[in-house]
Amino acid sequence: MKFYERKEIKDIHSYLRLVFNPQDQVAFGRIVNVPSRKLGEKSVEGLRNFMNSRNLDFVAAVARIAEAEEVGSAAKRAFAEFASLFAGLSDLSRDVCVKDLMDAVVKRTKYEDYLRGEYSKEEVEGKLENVKEFLNMASRYDGLEPRESLSLFLEDIALITDQDRADEVGGVSLMTIHLAKGLEFPNVIIAGAEEGLFPHSRSLMEAKAIEEERRLMYVAMTRAKKKLFITRARERYTFGNYSANPASRFLKEIPEHLVVKADPQPKYTFGSFGNSGGFGSGGGGGGGYGAKSTGAPAYSWLTGGSTGESQES
């Protein structure tokens, strides 16, 4: 099962969606009774009909819940309690980043207690690990304005889930490692495994930063279900200059018996760009942007032909 299809992720995601857009009836329908508020389908449908008949969002509908004749008194109290929870989260969303808002959703809904009451110990631990990873992903948006962090987080998730649907009909997915978290693919290609790129140059002077880059490499590698290719350029042309970066230190940490080496000689040359075709392998210095193939590889792991990058699998 894909990460964003898991129940615990969908539940928390729906809370965030409803906070961002109180008119999101799909999100409302998913979490209005999660954790259980003893609301039956008839009560939820009654409130939804009331909302639709008066063109109200959830907040406005609950404020006028006394007018909803199709909703019973016990259900009205449950809706009012849910509305109070929602109002608190909505206010908080204007003051804190999306990670802290998500943490508040988990705590204020007592979501962990809910999981422990519904699933076995082993299932609960797995679900809590997923929630923890979801929180970790949200921490990428720290430092942004509160509502902006929520908006961008939801947009990125929408892009990933849209990509999931596109993958069902085939194609190549291009994404950052952060966005690949929780996803799996039959074949994965990691590009740019060079010192200064991966790990990034900004991380080279701090041990903690290197460890974070190493963790990201692990995340990237474990996205592959069948085959993994890791590539690097022998020499690359960027910002008007050629540079030859050493192979990423992470390549040397892969056990040799897991590595399959490819043909070290370049096989293809792309069409010209500039005077001598500097785009792709075999190119000269004619003004292209890409990797330049120059004889023997600087590193003896898999070497690709068409891009001038080394490859590992």
C-alpha positions as CSV (number, residue, x, y, z in Angstrom):
1,M,0.0,0.0,0.0
2,K,1.3,3.5,-0.9
3,F,2.1,5.8,1.9
4,Y,-0.6,8.4,1.2
5,E,-3.2,5.6,0.9
6,R,-2.8,4.5,4.5
7,K,-5.7,5.2,6.8
8,E,-3.8,7.1,9.4
9,I,-2.2,9.4,6.8
10,K,-5.5,10.0,5.1
11,D,-7.1,10.9,8.4
12,I,-4.5,13.5,9.5
13,H,-4.3,14.8,5.9
14,S,-8.1,15.3,5.9
15,Y,-8.0,17.3,9.2
16,L,-5.4,19.6,7.6
17,R,-7.5,19.9,4.4
18,L,-10.6,20.8,6.4
19,V,-8.7,23.4,8.4
20,F,-7.4,24.9,5.2
21,N,-10.8,24.8,3.4
22,P,-13.9,24.3,5.6
23,Q,-15.9,23.7,2.4
24,D,-14.0,20.5,1.6
25,Q,-16.8,18.0,2.1
26,V,-14.6,15.0,1.2
27,A,-12.3,15.8,4.1
28,F,-15.3,16.6,6.3
29,G,-16.9,13.2,5.5
30,R,-13.8,11.3,6.3
31,I,-12.9,12.7,9.7
32,V,-16.2,14.0,11.2
33,N,-16.5,10.7,13.0
34,V,-12.7,9.9,13.4
35,P,-12.1,9.3,16.3
36,S,-15.6,8.1,16.9
37,R,-18.1,10.7,18.1
38,K,-21.0,8.3,17.9
39,L,-22.3,9.9,14.8
40,G,-24.3,7.6,12.5
41,E,-24.4,7.9,8.8
42,K,-27.9,9.3,9.0
43,S,-26.8,12.2,11.3
44,V,-23.8,13.0,9.0
45,E,-26.0,12.9,5.9
46,G,-28.5,15.2,7.7
47,L,-25.9,17.8,8.4
48,R,-24.6,17.5,4.9
49,N,-28.0,18.1,3.4
50,F,-28.5,21.0,5.7
51,M,-25.1,22.5,4.5
52,N,-26.0,22.0,0.9
53,S,-29.5,23.3,1.1
54,R,-28.3,26.6,2.6
55,N,-24.9,26.7,0.8
56,L,-23.0,26.7,4.0
57,D,-19.6,25.4,4.9
58,F,-19.1,23.2,8.0
59,V,-18.4,26.1,10.4
60,A,-21.4,28.1,9.3
61,A,-23.7,25.0,9.4
62,V,-22.7,24.1,13.0
63,A,-23.3,27.7,14.1
64,R,-26.9,27.2,12.9
65,I,-27.2,23.6,13.9
66,A,-30.4,24.3,15.9
67,E,-32.1,24.9,12.6
68,A,-31.2,21.4,11.3
69,E,-34.4,19.5,12.0
70,E,-33.0,16.4,10.4
71,V,-30.3,16.2,13.0
72,G,-31.0,14.7,16.5
73,S,-30.2,16.5,19.7
74,A,-27.3,14.0,20.6
75,A,-25.8,14.4,17.2
76,K,-26.1,18.2,17.5
77,R,-24.0,18.1,20.6
78,A,-21.4,15.9,19.0
79,F,-21.2,18.2,16.0
80,A,-20.8,21.2,18.3
81,E,-17.9,19.4,20.1
82,F,-16.3,18.7,16.8
83,A,-16.8,22.3,15.7
84,S,-15.0,23.5,18.9
85,L,-12.1,21.2,18.1
86,F,-12.0,22.5,14.5
87,A,-12.2,26.1,15.6
88,G,-9.2,25.7,17.9
89,L,-7.2,24.0,15.1
90,S,-8.2,26.7,12.6
91,D,-7.0,29.5,15.0
92,L,-3.7,27.6,15.6
93,S,-3.1,27.3,11.8
94,R,-2.6,31.1,11.7
95,D,0.1,31.0,14.3
96,V,2.2,27.8,13.8
97,C,3.9,25.9,11.0
98,V,2.2,22.9,9.4
99,K,4.3,20.4,11.5
100,D,3.1,21.9,14.8
101,L,-0.4,22.0,13.5
102,M,-0.3,18.4,12.5
103,D,1.1,17.5,16.0
104,A,-1.8,19.4,17.5
105,V,-4.3,17.4,15.4
106,V,-2.7,14.1,16.7
107,K,-2.8,15.3,20.3
108,R,-6.1,17.1,20.5
109,T,-8.0,14.3,18.8
110,K,-6.2,11.7,21.0
111,Y,-5.5,9.9,17.7
112,E,-3.0,7.6,19.3
113,D,-5.6,6.4,21.9
114,Y,-8.0,5.9,19.0
115,L,-5.5,3.7,17.2
116,R,-4.8,1.6,20.3
117,G,-8.5,1.0,20.7
118,E,-9.0,-0.1,17.1
119,Y,-5.9,-2.1,16.2
120,S,-3.4,-4.7,17.5
121,K,-0.2,-3.7,19.2
122,E,1.9,-4.5,16.1
123,E,-0.5,-2.6,13.8
124,V,-0.5,0.4,16.1
125,E,3.3,0.6,16.2
126,G,3.4,0.6,12.4
127,K,0.8,3.3,12.1
128,L,2.5,5.5,14.7
129,E,5.7,5.2,12.7
130,N,3.9,6.4,9.6
131,V,2.5,9.3,11.6
132,K,6.0,10.1,12.8
133,E,7.3,10.1,9.3
134,F,4.4,12.3,8.2
135,L,5.4,14.8,10.9
136,N,9.0,14.6,9.7
137,M,8.0,15.4,6.2
138,A,6.0,18.4,7.4
139,S,9.1,19.8,9.1
140,R,10.5,20.7,5.7
141,Y,8.1,23.6,5.7
142,D,9.3,25.1,9.0
143,G,10.3,28.7,8.6
144,L,7.5,29.7,6.3
145,E,4.5,31.8,7.2
146,P,2.0,29.5,9.0
147,R,-0.8,29.5,6.4
148,E,1.7,29.4,3.5
149,S,3.4,26.3,5.0
150,L,0.0,24.5,5.2
151,S,-0.9,25.5,1.7
152,L,2.4,24.4,0.2
153,F,2.3,21.1,2.1
154,L,-1.2,20.3,0.8
155,E,-0.2,21.3,-2.7
156,D,2.8,19.0,-2.6
157,I,0.8,16.1,-1.4
158,A,-1.8,16.7,-4.2
159,L,1.1,16.6,-6.7
160,I,2.3,13.3,-5.3
161,T,-1.1,11.6,-5.3
162,D,-1.8,12.9,-8.8
163,Q,1.6,11.4,-9.9
164,D,0.5,8.1,-8.3
165,R,-2.5,8.0,-10.5
166,A,-0.5,8.9,-13.6
167,D,1.9,6.0,-12.7
168,E,-0.9,3.6,-13.1
169,V,-0.8,4.2,-16.9
170,G,3.0,4.1,-17.1
171,G,5.6,6.8,-17.5
172,V,8.7,8.2,-15.8
173,S,8.4,10.1,-12.5
174,L,10.9,12.9,-11.8
175,M,10.9,14.2,-8.2
176,T,13.1,15.2,-5.3
177,I,14.0,12.6,-2.7
178,H,11.9,14.4,-0.1
179,L,8.8,14.1,-2.3
180,A,9.6,10.4,-2.9
181,K,9.2,9.5,0.8
182,G,6.6,6.8,1.3
183,L,6.6,5.9,-2.4
184,E,8.0,2.9,-4.1
185,F,8.8,2.2,-7.8
186,P,10.0,-1.0,-9.7
187,N,13.1,0.9,-11.0
188,V,14.8,3.9,-9.5
189,I,17.6,6.1,-10.9
190,I,19.5,8.4,-8.5
191,A,21.4,11.1,-10.4
192,G,24.3,13.3,-9.4
193,A,26.1,11.0,-6.8
194,E,29.0,13.3,-6.5
195,E,30.7,15.2,-3.7
196,G,29.3,18.7,-3.7
197,L,26.0,17.5,-5.1
198,F,25.1,14.5,-3.0
199,P,26.2,15.1,-0.3
200,H,25.6,18.8,-1.0
201,S,28.5,21.2,-0.7
202,R,26.7,23.0,2.2
203,S,26.8,19.8,4.3
204,L,30.4,18.9,3.9
205,M,31.7,20.8,6.9
206,E,29.2,19.5,9.5
207,A,28.9,15.9,10.6
208,K,25.3,16.3,11.5
209,A,24.5,17.6,8.0
210,I,26.4,14.7,6.4
211,E,24.3,12.3,8.4
212,E,21.1,13.9,7.2
213,E,22.4,13.6,3.6
214,R,23.3,9.9,4.3
215,R,19.7,9.4,5.6
216,L,18.3,10.9,2.4
217,M,20.5,8.6,0.3
218,Y,19.0,5.7,2.2
219,V,15.5,6.9,1.6
220,A,16.3,7.3,-2.1
221,M,17.8,3.8,-2.4
222,T,15.0,2.1,-0.6
223,R,12.4,3.5,-3.0
224,A,13.5,0.8,-5.5
225,K,11.6,-2.5,-5.5
226,K,13.5,-4.3,-8.2
227,K,16.4,-2.3,-9.7
228,L,18.4,0.7,-8.5
229,F,20.7,2.8,-10.7
230,I,23.0,5.4,-9.2
231,T,24.6,7.8,-11.6
232,R,27.3,10.5,-11.6
233,A,29.0,12.6,-14.2
234,R,32.7,12.2,-15.0
235,E,32.7,15.9,-15.8
236,R,29.9,18.4,-15.9
237,Y,29.4,21.8,-17.5
238,T,27.6,24.2,-15.2
239,F,27.5,28.0,-15.1
240,G,30.0,28.3,-17.9
241,N,32.7,26.0,-16.5
242,Y,33.6,22.4,-16.5
243,S,34.1,20.6,-13.2
244,A,35.0,17.1,-12.2
245,N,33.7,16.2,-8.8
246,P,34.8,13.1,-6.9
247,A,32.3,10.2,-6.5
248,S,30.0,10.5,-3.6
249,R,31.3,9.0,-0.4
250,F,28.0,7.1,-0.1
251,L,28.9,5.0,-3.1
252,K,31.9,3.5,-1.3
253,E,29.6,2.5,1.6
254,I,27.6,0.1,-0.6
255,P,28.9,-3.5,-0.2
256,E,30.8,-4.6,-3.3
257,H,28.8,-7.8,-3.7
258,L,25.6,-5.8,-4.2
259,V,27.1,-3.8,-7.1
260,V,26.9,-4.6,-10.8
261,K,29.4,-2.7,-13.0
262,A,28.5,-1.5,-16.5
263,D,30.5,-0.9,-19.6
264,P,32.8,2.0,-18.8
265,Q,32.8,3.3,-22.4
266,P,30.3,5.9,-23.6
267,K,28.0,4.6,-26.3
268,Y,26.0,7.5,-27.6
269,T,26.5,11.1,-28.5
270,F,23.5,13.5,-28.6
271,G,23.0,16.1,-31.2
272,S,25.0,19.3,-31.2
273,F,24.2,22.4,-29.2
274,G,26.6,25.2,-29.9
275,N,29.7,24.6,-32.0
276,S,30.6,21.1,-30.8
277,G,27.7,19.6,-29.1
278,G,28.2,20.2,-25.4
279,F,24.8,18.7,-24.3
280,G,25.0,15.1,-23.2
281,S,27.9,12.7,-23.5
282,G,30.7,13.1,-26.0
283,G,30.1,16.8,-26.1
284,G,32.8,19.5,-26.3
285,G,32.8,22.9,-24.9
286,G,30.3,24.4,-27.3
287,G,28.1,26.0,-24.7
288,G,25.8,23.2,-23.7
289,Y,24.7,22.3,-20.2
290,G,25.1,18.7,-19.1
291,A,27.7,16.0,-18.6
292,K,30.8,15.7,-20.8
293,S,32.3,12.3,-21.5
294,T,36.1,12.3,-21.4
295,G,37.8,8.9,-21.9
296,A,38.1,6.6,-18.9
297,P,35.8,7.2,-16.0
298,A,37.1,8.9,-12.9
299,Y,35.3,6.2,-10.9
300,S,35.0,2.6,-11.8
301,W,31.5,1.9,-10.7
302,L,28.8,1.6,-13.4
303,T,29.4,4.1,-16.2
304,G,26.6,5.2,-18.5
305,G,27.0,6.1,-22.1
306,S,24.2,8.4,-23.0
307,T,24.6,11.0,-20.3
308,G,28.3,10.6,-19.4
309,E,27.3,9.6,-15.9
310,S,28.5,6.6,-13.9
311,Q,25.8,4.3,-12.7
312,E,25.4,1.9,-9.8
313,S,22.7,-0.8,-9.3
